[in-house]
Amino acid sequence: MAKKPASIGNLNYEQALAELEEIISKLENEPSGLERSVTMFERGKAIIQHCQKLLDSAELKVRQLEENGSMSPIEE
Amino acid sequence: MLDYSSEFAYQIYSVSDLNAYIRALLESNENLMDIWVTGEVSNLSKPRSGHIYFTLKDEDASVRCVIWRVHANRLAGAFYDGMRVEVHGYISVYEGGGQYQLYVDGIRAAGEGRLYQEFLLLKEKLAAEGIFEENRKRPIPSQPKFIGIVTSPTGAALQDMLNTLLVRFPMAEVVLSPASVQGEAAPTQIVKALERLNKLVHPDVILIGRGGGSLEDLWAFNDEQVVRAVAASEAPVISGVGHETDFTLTDFAADQRAPTPTGVAVMAVPDINDIKTALSAWYLLLDRTMNNVLDQKRSKLIERKNRLDILSPGWQIKQCMQRLDNSSLRMDYLVNQYFLQKRQQLELAEGKIISFNPRYVLGRGYALVEDKNGSVITTIKQVQLDQDISVYVSDGTISADVTEIKEKE
């Protein structure tokens, strides 16, 4: 966590969930300052909201792999 | 011509007897009891009775066939006029029409028997190589991001899979690697489609399948090259070919087998509603963890506050005052105790003094004798004959003379 945390909007679902797990584990096991704890908590909440948004807005992407190896979208 | 004179030398049958005799003859022939016959269905008739009647024919011949209702109900698959079939049953005679018939208890599309033989042989061979072993099967990732599909781009199977994925797990990205799934070209196309997916897309899981059809329609999925390609796939494979009851060698080689294409998609991905529920659980967990953190900080604060209170002058003054109060109380107690003790001693002494008073003794009949000088006489040596003495009793004095002195023997 020494490195600057990534912008939440750029996290994909798996990354978001992984960071959420990390935040909870840190809150549980590594005592730190109140301000830092609150910052982590707020980030955790924002990550969950981001995940919810990802789930709600997910649209199945379907593409077709052509014989020449190119990909083309499929209209449903 | 017949010689009528010899007519009594012959046994004469009734028509019924004749037909019964022939029926018994046919029914007792081992070859005819349990026989497979191939031909084309014609004159198919399904009356309300539930029995099925048809004629089985080839270019030169035909035979009447009957399927009794009990068998008709359980015979799988529709069959129709002009269809080439293989039927199983026994030969007997319809005595009413003098006609022998094939009584059918099993029917399948022509060629299925041969296909089935091939199927069993190939299955045995591949099983011996260990291709179907359980320990070769890989786990399916719980939330696959990239999903490869190998099926026909125009088939119902693709629509079934996509619809299911859309509803259950729309976060996935799907790549269709198209292949025709029936016909001569199908096996090669399926193998190439699998290879392309593995090489170019590296999906987390590959779904392969097609909808229901005849055994021949599904045959591509029993092709040796297809089965080997499925077993060798880099990504784990879930297969669903045909219906619940259809099993292909691809199903055996796949890491998971589903009964239908829809089932394949269900097996491949979790339900987004479950994930949303799990996310709510995460929310609760985060909340609770934060509350724990705050509780810890709060109790540390309280502890420090207590320690600070101890150090404050006000608290110390209170402490001193309390100590003072304690001392004062103790002092009062000790003083009281002292006087109580003295009072008791005094009362005790008083009792003793009373008992020592000579008057108290005189009251009990004793007497006190003094000479005229007031000395108490305690021995005969203090007195002489005719000496005046005073005898004190409880209520007065008696003056007396000593008239005799006797020493105690």
Interface residues (C-beta under 8 A of the other chain):
Chain A: Y13 E14 L17 L20 I23 I24 L27 E28 P31 L34 S37 V38 F41 G44 K45 I48 C51 Q52 L54 L55 A58 E59 L60 K61 V62 R63 Q64 L65 E67 G69 M71 I74 E76
Chain B: Q143 K145 G148 P153 L162 L165 L166 F169 P170 M171 A172 E173 V174 V175 L176 S177 P178 K192 A193 R196 L197 L200 V201 I272 I275 K276 L279 W282 Y283 L285 L286 T289 M290 N292 V293 L294 Q296 K297
